[in-house]
Amino acid sequence: MPKFYGYTRASTAGQHYTHEAQEKAILKAYEGYKETHEWGGVFQDKATSGGKPFTDREQGLRLWIVCQSGDVVCWSKMDRAFRSVFDAAQLLQMFHLKGVSLLSLDIALDTGTALGKFVMHLLASVAELEREWIRTRTRDALAIRQSKGLPHGGRPPAGWMKLGSGKWVKDKAERRLIDWAIKNHDHGGMTWDQIVAVLKRRNIRRANGDRYHQPWFHYALKAKAAGYPGKDGWREKCAYGGSLRLERQKPFRKEVMAAARQHSEVCLDGTSESSSQSGDHAQTDGQTI
């Protein structure tokens, strides 16, 4: 026999009466299902924000796991389970695919009925429209920021790091690391693969946690030669990547290398000219070679 489950949620641990009122309404609703469904109990999420996805909640996840096709999940109000149209549509679809009916007492929504299914599809359509509006606004905002050369949430270019506020600042440690890599490659006889291996062995990474790799250093050479442009989109416009063999086939390779080496000769004993003009910023642990 399928089961009838109840679900309650309160934002703070002290809202005992809230759980009692919700459970009372759920038990009253169960009276109409006694003949066809077995009582499965009430799952209570205490001190849980409504903004947290249903399956990220401890009891919400347990309920999702135990319910089977033909079961009914009931709550007293829609905001006990979700807070936005997007979350509502996603949760309704998840339970629908599992064959579980949802009963929301505040609006008499029963997804086991034809009207309930219609409301479910309507909410899904509204949620898709909401997502498209958000994507459009995001694209427009990013386009404006990129046209002004401002950071828009991507990875910072070589020689730059991103603060918690999203602002880019000069990464002096990374610029010294690039100088060290050029020196060891040109004068120390190390290959780029060997340089990457050393950094990996010492667990030295970029300020954002990314590992260094050979194509990145090829791009970093061009960034250094160009004076470390701190603009979004510059990396994409810059012809970068590929193996060292492919890089040598590019006609501008020699010019780029020559400019980078000339710049590094000034910086081998200290920070780069542009870096020395900035203040001290947070640096990646261990980036002192």
C-alpha positions as CSV (number, residue, x, y, z in Angstrom):
1,M,0.0,0.0,0.0
2,P,1.4,3.5,-0.9
3,K,2.2,5.8,2.0
4,F,1.1,9.3,3.0
5,Y,4.0,11.5,4.3
6,G,4.0,14.9,5.9
7,Y,6.7,17.5,5.7
8,T,7.2,20.5,8.0
9,R,9.8,23.2,8.2
10,A,10.6,26.1,10.5
11,S,13.3,28.7,10.1
12,T,14.4,28.7,13.8
13,A,14.8,25.9,16.3
14,G,12.4,27.5,18.8
15,Q,9.3,27.5,16.6
16,H,7.7,24.4,18.3
17,Y,4.2,25.7,17.8
18,T,4.9,26.1,14.1
19,H,5.6,22.4,13.7
20,E,2.6,21.5,15.8
21,A,0.3,23.7,13.6
22,Q,1.7,22.3,10.4
23,E,1.4,18.7,11.6
24,K,-2.1,19.2,12.8
25,A,-3.2,20.4,9.3
26,I,-1.4,17.5,7.7
27,L,-3.1,14.9,9.9
28,K,-6.4,16.4,9.1
29,A,-5.7,16.1,5.4
30,Y,-4.7,12.5,5.9
31,E,-8.2,11.6,7.0
32,G,-9.2,11.7,3.3
33,Y,-6.5,9.2,2.4
34,K,-6.8,6.6,5.1
35,E,-8.5,4.0,3.0
36,T,-5.9,4.2,0.2
37,H,-2.7,5.2,1.8
38,E,-0.7,4.0,4.9
39,W,0.5,6.7,7.3
40,G,4.3,7.2,6.7
41,G,5.0,9.8,9.4
42,V,6.1,13.5,9.4
43,F,9.6,14.7,8.4
44,Q,10.6,17.9,10.3
45,D,13.3,20.2,9.2
46,K,14.1,22.5,12.2
47,A,16.1,25.7,12.0
48,T,16.2,25.5,8.2
49,S,16.0,28.4,5.8
50,G,13.4,28.2,3.1
51,G,16.0,29.4,0.6
52,K,17.8,26.1,1.0
53,P,17.0,23.5,-1.8
54,F,14.6,20.8,-0.6
55,T,17.1,17.9,-1.1
56,D,19.9,19.9,0.6
57,R,17.9,19.8,3.8
58,E,18.5,16.8,6.1
59,Q,14.9,15.7,6.4
60,G,13.9,16.8,2.9
61,L,16.6,14.5,1.5
62,R,15.4,11.6,3.7
63,L,11.9,12.1,2.5
64,W,13.0,12.2,-1.1
65,I,14.9,8.9,-0.7
66,V,12.1,6.9,1.1
67,C,9.1,7.9,-1.0
68,Q,8.1,5.6,-3.8
69,S,5.8,5.7,-6.8
70,G,2.2,6.1,-5.7
71,D,3.1,7.9,-2.4
72,V,1.7,11.3,-1.4
73,V,3.8,14.0,0.2
74,C,1.8,16.7,2.0
75,W,2.8,20.1,3.5
76,S,0.6,22.8,5.0
77,K,2.0,25.8,2.9
78,M,4.0,26.0,-0.2
79,D,6.7,28.2,1.4
80,R,7.5,25.3,3.7
81,A,9.0,23.4,0.7
82,F,10.3,26.2,-1.5
83,R,10.5,30.0,-1.8
84,S,10.7,30.7,-5.6
85,V,8.9,29.7,-8.8
86,F,12.1,28.1,-10.1
87,D,12.5,25.9,-7.0
88,A,8.8,25.0,-7.1
89,A,8.9,23.9,-10.7
90,Q,12.1,21.9,-10.1
91,L,10.8,20.1,-7.0
92,L,7.4,19.3,-8.6
93,Q,9.2,17.9,-11.6
94,M,11.5,15.8,-9.4
95,F,8.6,14.2,-7.6
96,H,6.5,13.8,-10.7
97,L,9.3,11.8,-12.4
98,K,9.4,9.6,-9.4
99,G,5.6,9.0,-9.5
100,V,4.9,10.8,-6.2
101,S,2.0,13.2,-5.8
102,L,2.4,16.4,-3.9
103,L,-0.4,18.0,-1.8
104,S,-0.1,21.7,-0.7
105,L,-2.9,22.5,1.6
106,D,-2.8,26.3,1.4
107,I,-3.8,26.4,-2.3
108,A,-5.4,22.9,-2.5
109,L,-2.7,21.8,-5.0
110,D,-2.8,18.1,-5.7
111,T,-0.4,17.1,-8.5
112,G,-2.2,13.7,-8.6
113,T,-5.2,15.5,-10.3
114,A,-5.5,16.9,-13.8
115,L,-5.8,20.5,-12.4
116,G,-2.7,19.9,-10.3
117,K,-0.7,18.7,-13.2
118,F,-1.8,21.8,-15.2
119,V,-0.6,24.0,-12.4
120,M,2.7,22.1,-12.3
121,H,3.4,22.7,-16.0
122,L,2.3,26.3,-15.6
123,L,4.8,26.9,-12.9
124,A,7.5,25.2,-14.9
125,S,6.8,27.5,-17.9
126,V,7.0,30.6,-15.6
127,A,10.2,29.3,-14.1
128,E,11.7,28.9,-17.6
129,L,10.7,32.5,-18.4
130,E,12.3,33.7,-15.2
131,R,15.5,31.9,-15.9
132,E,15.6,33.4,-19.5
133,W,15.1,36.9,-18.1
134,I,18.0,36.3,-15.6
135,R,20.3,35.0,-18.4
136,T,19.4,38.0,-20.6
137,R,20.1,40.6,-17.8
138,T,23.4,38.8,-16.9
139,R,24.6,38.7,-20.6
140,D,23.8,42.4,-21.0
141,A,25.6,43.4,-17.8
142,L,28.7,41.3,-18.7
143,A,28.8,42.8,-22.2
144,I,28.8,46.3,-20.7
145,R,31.6,45.4,-18.2
146,Q,33.6,43.7,-20.9
147,S,33.3,46.7,-23.3
148,K,34.8,48.8,-20.6
149,G,37.6,46.4,-19.9
150,L,36.3,45.6,-16.4
151,P,36.4,42.1,-14.8
152,H,33.1,40.2,-15.2
153,G,33.6,37.1,-13.0
154,G,35.9,35.0,-15.2
155,R,39.4,33.9,-14.3
156,P,41.8,36.8,-13.9
157,P,44.5,37.1,-16.6
158,A,48.1,36.2,-16.0
159,G,49.8,38.4,-13.4
160,W,46.4,39.4,-11.8
161,M,44.4,38.0,-9.0
162,K,40.8,38.5,-7.9
163,L,39.8,39.7,-4.4
164,G,36.7,38.6,-2.6
165,S,34.9,41.8,-3.8
166,G,35.5,40.7,-7.4
167,K,38.1,43.4,-8.1
168,W,41.3,42.5,-9.9
169,V,44.6,43.5,-8.4
170,K,48.2,42.9,-9.6
171,D,49.5,39.5,-8.4
172,K,53.2,40.3,-7.7
173,A,53.9,36.8,-6.6
174,E,52.7,35.3,-9.9
175,R,54.7,37.9,-11.9
176,R,57.8,36.9,-10.0
177,L,57.0,33.3,-10.7
178,I,56.8,34.0,-14.4
179,D,60.2,35.7,-14.3
180,W,61.6,32.7,-12.5
181,A,60.1,30.3,-15.1
182,I,61.6,32.3,-18.0
183,K,65.0,32.5,-16.3
184,N,65.1,28.7,-15.7
185,H,63.8,28.0,-19.2
186,D,66.2,30.3,-21.0
187,H,69.3,30.0,-18.8
188,G,68.7,27.0,-16.6
189,G,68.0,24.4,-19.3
190,M,64.6,23.4,-18.0
191,T,61.7,22.6,-20.3
192,W,58.2,24.0,-19.6
193,D,57.1,20.5,-18.7
194,Q,59.8,20.3,-16.1
195,I,58.9,23.8,-14.7
196,V,55.2,22.7,-14.5
197,A,56.3,19.5,-12.7
198,V,58.3,21.4,-10.1
199,L,55.3,23.7,-9.4
200,K,53.0,20.7,-9.1
201,R,55.4,18.8,-6.8
202,R,55.6,21.9,-4.5
203,N,51.8,22.4,-4.8
204,I,52.1,25.9,-6.1
205,R,49.0,27.2,-7.7
206,R,47.4,30.4,-8.9
207,A,45.7,32.6,-6.3
208,N,42.3,31.2,-7.5
209,G,43.5,27.6,-6.9
210,D,44.1,26.7,-10.6
211,R,47.2,24.6,-11.4
212,Y,49.9,25.9,-13.7
213,H,50.3,24.1,-17.0
214,Q,52.4,24.4,-20.1
215,P,49.9,26.2,-22.4
216,W,49.2,28.7,-19.6
217,F,52.9,29.7,-19.6
218,H,52.9,30.2,-23.3
219,Y,50.0,32.6,-22.8
220,A,51.7,34.2,-19.8
221,L,54.7,35.0,-22.0
222,K,52.5,37.0,-24.3
223,A,50.8,38.7,-21.4
224,K,54.2,39.7,-19.9
225,A,55.3,41.0,-23.3
226,A,52.2,43.1,-23.6
227,G,52.7,44.6,-20.1
228,Y,50.1,42.3,-18.4
229,P,46.9,43.8,-19.8
230,G,44.3,43.7,-17.0
231,K,41.3,43.5,-19.3
232,D,38.6,40.9,-19.6
233,G,38.6,39.2,-23.0
234,W,42.3,39.8,-23.7
235,R,43.2,36.2,-23.1
236,E,40.6,35.1,-25.6
237,K,41.8,37.6,-28.2
238,C,45.4,36.5,-27.6
239,A,46.5,33.6,-29.8
240,Y,47.6,31.2,-27.1
241,G,48.0,27.6,-26.2
242,G,49.3,24.5,-28.0
243,S,52.6,22.8,-27.7
244,L,56.0,24.4,-27.8
245,R,56.5,23.0,-31.3
246,L,53.3,24.7,-32.5
247,E,54.2,28.0,-30.8
248,R,57.6,28.0,-32.7
249,Q,55.7,27.9,-36.0
250,K,53.9,31.2,-35.2
251,P,55.7,34.1,-36.9
252,F,55.4,36.3,-33.9
253,R,56.9,33.8,-31.5
254,K,60.4,35.3,-31.6
255,E,59.1,38.8,-31.0
256,V,57.0,37.7,-28.1
257,M,59.9,35.8,-26.5
258,A,62.3,38.6,-27.1
259,A,60.0,41.2,-25.5
260,A,59.3,38.9,-22.5
261,R,63.0,38.2,-21.9
262,Q,63.9,41.8,-22.2
263,H,61.3,42.6,-19.6
264,S,62.4,39.8,-17.3
265,E,66.0,40.9,-17.3
266,V,64.9,44.0,-15.5
267,C,62.7,42.0,-13.0
268,L,64.8,39.0,-12.1
269,D,66.2,40.6,-9.0
270,G,62.8,42.0,-7.8
271,T,59.3,42.6,-8.8
272,S,58.2,43.9,-12.2
273,E,57.9,47.7,-12.7
274,S,54.1,47.5,-12.8
275,S,54.0,45.3,-9.8
276,S,56.2,47.5,-7.7
277,Q,53.8,50.4,-8.1
278,S,50.9,48.5,-6.4
279,G,50.4,47.9,-2.7
280,D,50.8,44.5,-1.0
281,H,48.0,42.1,-1.8
282,A,47.1,38.6,-0.6
283,Q,49.3,36.0,-2.4
284,T,49.1,32.2,-2.9
285,D,50.9,30.2,-0.2
286,G,54.2,28.9,-1.2
287,Q,54.7,31.0,-4.3
288,T,58.2,31.9,-3.3
289,I,60.5,29.8,-5.4
